[in-house]
Amino acid sequence: MKTRHESEHAEVTIPIRFTGSDGLSATTQAWALATFIRRVGWEEIVGNAVDKAEATAMRDAILVLQSTLADAGFDVR
């Protein structure tokens, strides 16, 4: 049985539009997100997950987001 988080989709695309706010430019927002997800570690992920499987899924999603941001020029490595 599929949970509400699972679907039959082989791929999901989620466009992200940074528009700037509170005096920050869109570029600054993108860099801030890239920096934040680079600094999030396994302990924070596990601390926010209900179990190891969810933590692993979260980590994998973060890695995809890091790669996507890097491909767009926001690579903090």
C-alpha positions in Angstrom: 0.0 0.0 0.0 1.3 3.4 -0.9 1.5 6.2 1.7 0.4 9.7 1.1 4.0 10.6 0.3 4.4 7.9 -2.3 3.1 8.0 -5.9 3.4 6.2 -9.1 5.5 9.0 -10.7 8.9 8.0 -11.9 10.0 11.7 -11.8 8.7 14.8 -10.2 9.7 18.3 -11.3 9.2 21.2 -8.9 10.1 24.6 -10.2 11.4 27.0 -7.6 11.2 30.8 -8.3 13.2 33.1 -6.1 11.7 36.6 -6.2 13.6 38.4 -3.4 12.0 39.7 -0.3 12.9 41.7 2.9 15.6 43.5 1.0 17.2 40.3 -0.2 17.8 39.7 -3.9 16.6 36.5 -5.6 20.3 35.5 -6.0 20.9 36.0 -2.3 17.9 33.8 -1.5 19.2 31.0 -3.8 22.7 31.2 -2.2 21.2 31.1 1.3 19.2 27.9 0.5 22.3 26.3 -1.1 24.3 27.2 2.0 21.7 26.0 4.4 21.2 22.6 2.7 25.0 22.1 2.6 25.2 22.7 6.3 22.3 20.3 7.3 23.8 17.2 8.6 22.6 13.6 9.3 21.8 14.5 12.9 19.4 17.2 12.0 17.8 15.0 9.4 17.3 12.1 11.8 16.0 14.4 14.4 13.3 15.6 12.1 12.4 12.1 10.7 10.0 9.6 12.1 12.3 6.7 11.2 15.5 5.8 9.4 13.7 5.2 6.1 12.2 8.7 6.2 15.6 10.2 7.2 17.2 8.4 4.2 14.6 9.7 1.8 15.1 13.2 3.2 18.8 13.0 2.8 18.4 11.8 -0.8 16.0 14.6 -1.6 18.5 17.1 -0.1 21.2 15.7 -2.4 19.0 16.1 -5.4 18.3 19.7 -4.4 22.1 20.4 -3.8 22.8 19.0 -7.3 20.1 21.1 -8.9 21.2 24.2 -7.2 24.8 23.5 -8.2 23.8 23.0 -11.9 22.1 26.4 -11.7 25.4 28.0 -10.5 24.8 27.8 -6.7 27.4 25.3 -5.7 28.7 25.9 -2.2 31.1 23.0 -2.0 
